[in-house]
Amino acid sequence: MKGRCALLGSVALAAALAAAGADLERGLAAVERRDWSTALAEFQPLAERGDPAAQVNLGNLYMKGYGVPQSYATAFRWYLKAAEQGVAVGQDKLGLMFYYGLGVREDRREAARWFRAAAEQGDAGAQAILGSLYAAGDGVDKDKIQAFFWYSLAADQGHRGALDSKTALIETMSPGEVGEALDRLAAWAKRHPRAVPPPDSSESRRRARDRDRSPGRTP
């Protein structure tokens, strides 16, 4: 029994020393130069110790098969660990895994749930994706107001695709729908004072009114 305890203690000590010697920045530098074995050696002990950034990067290695056998299931497991710690990029990655059924059964509603978690933390990519899901009714109930809301938040952070999508969407919305979306954006800005402010409401409302009065518009 003593021998077994000593062995377990040695293993734990070795793991702790490996984690202590690992460095996230060295791992990222190794990725830059495509030195996958060094990246793995740096990320693995940190990820096993619970570092969410290392978990995401280790998941990336398994996602692409860089320095390890390619495995969506293993990538999913590491992304999940980071996502459960509230890391937006891990939540975004998890959304993609569920959306396309990579390493897990395809589940569009679960994908939307994880994209929303990342979007609510301000991740512009997740906000743009969530906007597209609401615009199409993909994994969520179709909702132009929600689509406009999330597209706007992403566009305000410089996401070009979201800006283009919002511009196209507003042409299909009534002034009332645009007004409600802008009210939601104003409420969001109050709850998130450090966030980028919502788009110019007067311009969005004007465009909706002008379009609504155009001769070709049907009731």
C-alpha positions in Angstrom: 0.0 0.0 0.0 2.8 2.4 0.9 4.5 1.6 -2.4 1.3 2.4 -4.3 0.8 5.7 -2.5 4.4 6.6 -3.2 3.9 5.8 -6.9 0.7 7.9 -7.1 2.5 10.7 -5.4 5.4 10.6 -7.9 2.9 10.6 -10.8 1.1 13.6 -9.3 4.4 15.4 -8.7 5.5 14.8 -12.2 2.3 16.1 -13.6 2.5 19.2 -11.4 6.1 19.8 -12.5 5.1 19.4 -16.2 2.3 21.9 -15.8 4.5 24.4 -14.0 7.1 24.2 -16.8 4.5 24.6 -19.6 3.9 28.0 -21.0 0.9 29.2 -23.1 2.9 31.8 -24.9 5.6 29.2 -26.0 2.8 27.0 -27.2 1.3 29.9 -29.3 4.7 30.7 -30.7 5.1 27.1 -31.6 1.8 27.2 -33.5 2.9 30.2 -35.4 6.0 28.3 -36.7 3.9 25.1 -37.1 5.9 23.2 -34.6 3.0 21.0 -33.5 5.0 18.7 -31.1 6.2 21.7 -29.1 2.7 23.2 -29.1 1.2 19.9 -27.8 3.9 19.7 -25.1 3.1 23.2 -23.9 -0.8 23.0 -24.1 -1.4 19.5 -22.8 -0.3 19.9 -19.2 -1.9 23.3 -18.9 -5.1 22.1 -20.3 -5.1 19.1 -17.9 -4.6 21.5 -15.0 -7.7 23.4 -16.1 -6.3 26.4 -18.1 -9.2 27.3 -20.5 -7.0 29.0 -23.1 -4.8 25.9 -23.3 -7.9 23.8 -23.5 -9.2 25.7 -26.5 -5.8 25.5 -28.2 -5.4 21.8 -27.5 -8.9 21.4 -28.9 -7.7 23.2 -32.0 -4.8 20.7 -32.5 -7.2 17.8 -32.3 -9.7 19.5 -34.5 -7.2 19.8 -37.4 -5.0 16.8 -36.5 -1.9 19.0 -36.0 0.7 16.9 -34.1 -2.0 14.5 -32.9 -4.4 12.0 -34.6 -7.3 14.1 -35.8 -10.3 13.6 -33.5 -13.5 15.7 -33.5 -14.6 13.9 -30.3 -11.4 14.8 -28.4 -11.6 18.4 -29.7 -15.2 18.6 -28.5 -14.1 17.4 -25.1 -11.5 20.1 -24.7 -13.8 22.8 -26.1 -16.5 21.8 -23.6 -14.1 22.1 -20.7 -13.3 25.7 -21.7 -16.9 26.5 -22.5 -18.1 25.3 -19.1 -15.6 27.8 -17.5 -17.4 30.6 -19.4 -14.8 31.2 -22.0 -16.5 32.8 -25.1 -14.2 31.3 -27.7 -14.8 27.8 -26.3 -18.5 28.4 -26.3 -18.3 29.6 -29.9 -16.3 26.5 -30.9 -18.8 24.3 -29.1 -21.6 25.9 -31.1 -19.9 25.0 -34.3 -19.4 21.4 -33.2 -23.1 21.0 -32.4 -24.2 22.9 -35.5 -22.2 20.6 -37.9 -22.3 17.4 -35.8 -18.6 17.2 -35.3 -17.7 14.8 -32.5 -21.2 15.0 -31.2 -24.7 14.5 -32.5 -25.9 17.4 -34.6 -28.2 19.6 -32.6 -29.0 23.1 -34.0 -30.8 24.2 -30.9 -27.9 23.3 -28.6 -25.6 25.0 -31.1 -27.8 28.2 -30.8 -27.6 27.9 -27.0 -23.8 28.0 -27.0 -23.6 30.7 -29.7 -25.9 32.8 -27.5 -23.6 32.2 -24.5 -20.6 33.5 -26.4 -22.6 36.3 -28.0 -23.8 37.6 -24.7 -20.1 38.0 -23.7 -19.5 40.2 -26.7 -18.0 37.7 -29.2 -18.7 39.4 -32.5 -18.5 36.2 -34.5 -21.0 34.5 -32.3 -23.3 37.5 -32.5 -23.2 37.5 -36.3 -23.9 33.7 -36.4 -26.8 34.1 -33.9 -28.2 36.9 -36.0 -28.2 34.6 -39.0 -29.8 31.8 -37.1 -32.7 34.1 -36.1 -33.0 35.4 -39.6 -33.4 31.9 -41.0 -35.2 30.3 -38.1 -32.3 27.8 -37.8 -32.2 26.2 -34.4 -34.3 29.0 -33.0 -37.7 30.5 -33.8 -37.5 32.9 -36.7 -37.3 36.4 -35.4 -36.3 39.5 -37.4 -36.1 41.7 -34.4 -33.6 39.3 -32.7 -31.7 38.9 -35.9 -31.4 42.7 -36.3 -30.3 43.0 -32.7 -27.5 40.5 -32.9 -26.4 41.7 -36.4 -26.2 45.2 -35.0 -24.0 44.3 -32.0 -21.6 42.4 -34.3 -21.6 45.1 -36.9 -20.7 47.7 -34.3 -17.6 45.7 -33.5 -16.5 45.8 -37.2 -18.0 42.5 -38.4 -18.5 43.3 -42.1 -20.7 40.3 -42.8 -23.1 41.2 -40.0 -23.3 44.8 -41.3 -24.2 43.6 -44.8 -26.8 41.1 -43.4 -28.3 43.8 -41.2 -28.6 46.2 -44.2 -30.4 43.5 -46.2 -32.6 42.6 -43.3 -33.8 46.1 -42.5 -35.4 46.2 -46.0 -37.8 43.5 -44.9 -38.7 45.0 -41.5 -41.5 47.3 -40.6 -40.8 50.6 -38.7 -42.3 49.0 -35.6 -40.0 46.0 -35.8 -37.0 48.2 -36.3 -38.1 50.4 -33.4 -38.4 47.5 -31.1 -35.0 46.2 -32.1 -33.4 49.6 -31.4 -35.1 49.8 -28.0 -33.5 46.4 -27.2 -30.2 47.7 -28.3 -30.5 50.8 -26.1 -31.4 48.5 -23.1 -28.4 46.3 -23.9 -26.1 49.4 -23.9 -27.4 50.4 -20.5 -26.6 47.0 -19.1 -23.2 46.8 -20.8 -21.8 50.4 -20.4 -18.4 49.3 -21.8 -19.9 47.7 -24.9 -19.8 49.5 -28.3 -22.9 51.7 -28.5 -25.8 50.7 -30.7 -26.1 52.0 -34.2 -27.7 55.4 -34.9 -31.3 54.8 -34.2 -32.6 57.8 -36.1 -31.0 56.6 -39.3 -32.3 53.1 -38.9 -35.8 54.4 -38.2 -35.7 56.8 -41.1 -34.7 54.1 -43.5 -37.5 51.9 -42.3 -40.1 54.7 -42.6 -38.9 55.7 -46.1 -39.0 52.1 -47.3 -42.4 51.6 -45.7 -43.8 54.5 -47.7 -42.3 53.4 -51.0 -44.8 52.8 -53.8 -43.8 49.2 -54.4 -44.3 48.0 -50.8 -47.3 45.7 -50.3 -49.3 45.7 -47.0 
